């Protein structure tokens, strides 16, 4: 499986617009723009997606939806996955992703969980691979999608997309 780990785009800070729950923080206008720009950049580089999976938190859902809507030939509907929410379980996330039976999946989530999952997949123990907001890490994963079962192919920031 080719796995694209995407951190949600820029979101409004807690308290802005009366939002009092971190789960309900929406993307800013910059965030919406970042998500659309990321989709365009990936497509320019011939990335294909069979499925987009997202954390249930609003900012991640909006990032995933913006990417889905900006895709010329959209992949299947965006799917929610609780294991992409903060403090999600790596093995359960891997099982969820394996069960999709897709060749190419974008998973939209949060830091530091994305970094922890990426590090676990490539077999690291203490390394931290930061993923910027609206950044993406591309991994080639083996069939088990378990610790050490992936190779990090590339990692890009939003400035790469422009």
Buried (B, 14 or more C-beta within 10 A) or exposed (E): BBBBBBBBBBBBEEEEEEBEEEEBBBBBEBBBBBBBBBBBBBBEEEBEBBBBBBBEBBBBBBBBBBBBEBBEEBBEEBBBBEBBBBEBEBEEBBEBBBEBEBEBBBBBBBBEBBBBBBBBBBEBEEEEBBBBBBBBBBBEBEEEBBBEBBEBEEBBBBEBBE
